[in-house]
């Protein structure tokens, strides 16, 4: 598998993060892509930057979505 193109910034116990993870995992599996998940709680700078917007999704290093992941939009970004 290639280097992850998708990054999910979230936190443990976040139901929106759980929902986002399901969509991201499905899309990445379908398209042969990989993703990485980073907890904002592990880094004070990330917590300040994204704490109120988790989950936050980046594609190819650019912010893509926050709070919810739109499956069709994510597929298009990875196409």
C-alpha positions as CSV (number, residue, x, y, z in Angstrom):
1,X,0.0,0.0,0.0
2,X,1.1,3.5,-0.7
3,X,1.9,6.3,1.8
4,X,-1.4,7.5,3.5
5,X,-3.1,10.2,1.5
6,X,-5.8,10.6,4.2
7,X,-5.3,11.8,7.7
8,X,-8.0,11.7,10.3
9,X,-7.5,13.9,13.3
10,X,-9.8,12.9,16.1
11,X,-10.1,11.8,19.7
12,X,-11.0,8.7,21.6
13,X,-14.7,8.5,22.6
14,X,-15.8,10.9,19.9
15,X,-18.9,9.5,18.1
16,X,-18.4,11.7,15.1
17,X,-14.8,10.4,14.8
18,X,-16.2,6.9,14.9
19,X,-18.6,7.7,12.1
20,X,-15.8,9.4,10.1
21,X,-13.5,6.4,10.6
22,X,-16.1,4.0,9.1
23,X,-16.5,6.2,6.0
24,X,-12.8,6.8,5.5
25,X,-11.9,3.1,6.0
26,X,-14.5,2.0,3.5
27,X,-13.5,4.6,0.8
28,X,-9.8,3.9,1.3
29,X,-10.3,0.1,1.1
30,X,-12.4,0.5,-2.1
31,X,-9.8,2.7,-3.8
32,X,-6.7,1.0,-2.6
33,X,-5.6,3.9,-0.5
34,X,-4.4,4.1,3.1
35,X,-5.1,6.5,6.0
36,X,-3.6,7.4,9.3
37,X,-5.4,8.5,12.4
38,X,-4.0,10.9,14.9
39,X,-5.4,11.8,18.3
40,X,-5.5,15.5,18.9
41,X,-5.4,14.7,22.6
42,X,-1.8,13.5,22.2
43,X,-0.5,16.9,21.1
44,X,-1.4,20.2,22.7
45,X,-0.9,22.2,19.5
46,X,-3.3,19.8,17.6
47,X,-5.8,20.1,20.4
48,X,-5.7,23.9,20.2
49,X,-6.0,23.8,16.4
50,X,-8.6,21.1,15.9
51,X,-10.2,20.5,19.4
52,X,-13.6,22.0,18.6
53,X,-13.8,20.7,15.0
54,X,-12.9,17.0,15.4
55,X,-13.0,14.9,13.4
56,X,-10.9,16.8,10.9
57,X,-9.9,15.1,7.6
58,X,-7.0,16.0,5.4
59,X,-6.4,14.6,1.9
60,X,-2.9,15.0,0.4
61,X,-1.9,17.4,3.2
62,X,-4.8,19.8,2.8
63,X,-7.9,20.1,5.0
64,X,-10.8,18.4,3.4
65,X,-13.7,18.1,6.0
66,X,-14.5,18.6,9.6
67,X,-17.3,17.2,11.9
68,X,-18.6,14.9,9.2
69,X,-17.0,13.1,6.2
70,X,-19.0,13.2,3.0
71,X,-18.3,9.9,1.2
72,X,-18.9,11.1,-2.3
73,X,-16.7,14.1,-1.8
74,X,-13.9,12.0,-0.3
75,X,-14.1,9.6,-3.2
76,X,-13.8,12.5,-5.7
77,X,-10.8,14.0,-3.8
78,X,-9.0,10.7,-4.0
79,X,-9.9,10.0,-7.7
